[in-house]
Amino acid sequence: MAKADNLKADNQKVIELNMTDEESDAAIAKFGCDCPKAINALRQTRGITVGVEGEYLSLRGYKKG
C-alpha cells in the first residue's frame, strides 16, 4: 500500500485555483511558471486585488512599471 493510500479523505484539502488560461500563459511568459505565487504577482501588476485562492492581495507599496 502506498503512503498516499494511508491518508483519510477527511484530512485531505483540495484547493481550487481560480485563474484564466490567459493569466496562466502570461505568468509563464513573465515568470516561467503559473504557480499561485506567479499568478498573484501577475495580478498585482495588473492592479487586481483578489488572489487565486480568493485572498486579498495588497497593492500597497507596489509601483507599476
KOLMAR-283604 format. One line per 3 residues: number of its first residue (from 0); their letters; for each residue x, y, z of N, C-alpha, C. Coordinates in steps of 0.05 Angstrom, whole numbers. Layout:
! residues N
NUM	A	X:Y:Z:X:Y:Z:X:Y:Z | ...
//
This chain:
! residues 65
0	MAK	17:-24:0:0:0:0:18:25:0 | 12:43:-18:28:68:-20:21:86:4 | 40:104:10:35:122:33:10:139:28
3	ADN	5:148:4:-18:165:-2:-44:150:4 | -44:124:2:-68:108:8:-75:108:38 | -55:115:55:-60:116:84:-74:141:93
6	LKA	-76:161:76:-89:186:84:-119:182:84 | -131:194:104:-160:193:106:-172:216:90 | -194:211:77:-207:231:59:-213:257:74
9	DNQ	-220:255:100:-227:280:115:-203:297:122 | -178:286:119:-154:301:124:-143:315:100 | -154:308:76:-144:320:52:-158:346:46
12	KVI	-143:365:36:-155:391:29:-149:396:0 | -169:401:-15:-166:407:-43:-174:437:-47 | -155:452:-59:-160:480:-64:-163:484:-94
15	ELN	-185:496:-101:-189:503:-129:-177:530:-135 | -159:531:-153:-146:557:-160:-161:569:-183 | -169:594:-179:-185:609:-199:-166:626:-215
18	MTD	-161:617:-240:-145:633:-259:-154:626:-287 | -149:645:-305:-157:641:-333:-133:629:-348 | -139:619:-372:-117:609:-389:-98:632:-397
21	EES	-110:655:-401:-93:678:-408:-74:686:-386 | -84:685:-361:-67:691:-338:-45:670:-335 | -52:645:-340:-32:623:-339:-10:628:-359
24	DAA	-18:633:-384:1:638:-406:19:662:-400 | 6:684:-390:22:708:-384:41:704:-361 | 33:689:-341:51:684:-318:75:667:-327
27	IAK	69:647:-344:91:630:-354:110:647:-371 | 100:664:-387:117:682:-404:134:700:-387 | 122:711:-366:136:731:-349:154:719:-328
30	FGC	144:697:-314:158:687:-291:168:658:-295 | 160:645:-317:170:618:-322:153:596:-310 | 131:603:-296:112:584:-285:85:596:-280
33	DCP	66:579:-275:39:590:-268:30:581:-241 | 49:580:-222:42:572:-195:26:595:-182 | 13:590:-160:-3:612:-147:13:637:-142
36	KAI	37:635:-134:54:658:-128:58:675:-153 | 63:662:-176:67:676:-201:41:689:-211 | 19:674:-209:-7:686:-217:-14:710:-200
39	NAL	-9:708:-174:-15:730:-156:3:754:-162 | 28:749:-168:46:771:-176:37:785:-202 | 28:768:-221:18:779:-246:-7:796:-240
42	RQT	-25:786:-223:-49:801:-217:-42:828:-203 | -22:828:-186:-14:853:-173:-4:873:-194 | 10:864:-214:20:882:-235:-3:894:-250
45	RGI	-26:880:-251:-50:889:-265:-69:904:-247 | -62:907:-222:-80:921:-203:-103:905:-193 | -102:879:-196:-123:861:-187:-118:854:-158
48	TVG	-138:856:-141:-134:853:-112:-143:826:-100 | -151:807:-118:-160:781:-108:-142:760:-119 | -130:744:-101:-111:723:-109:-126:698:-119
51	VEG	-110:678:-128:-121:654:-140:-136:637:-119 | -131:641:-94:-145:626:-73:-166:643:-60 | -172:666:-71:-193:683:-61:-183:703:-39
54	EYL	-158:703:-34:-146:720:-14:-143:749:-24 | -142:768:-6:-137:796:-13:-108:800:-19 | -102:813:-41:-74:819:-48:-70:849:-43
57	SLR	-51:856:-27:-45:884:-21:-29:896:-43 | -37:919:-53:-23:933:-73:-6:955:-62 | -7:958:-35:8:979:-21:38:976:-26
60	GYK	50:997:-34:79:996:-38:87:985:-65 | 68:976:-81:75:966:-107:73:988:-128 | 93:990:-145:93:1010:-166:92:997:-193
63	KG	74:1004:-210:73:994:-237:96:1005:-253 | 106:989:-272:127:999:-289:148:981:-293
//
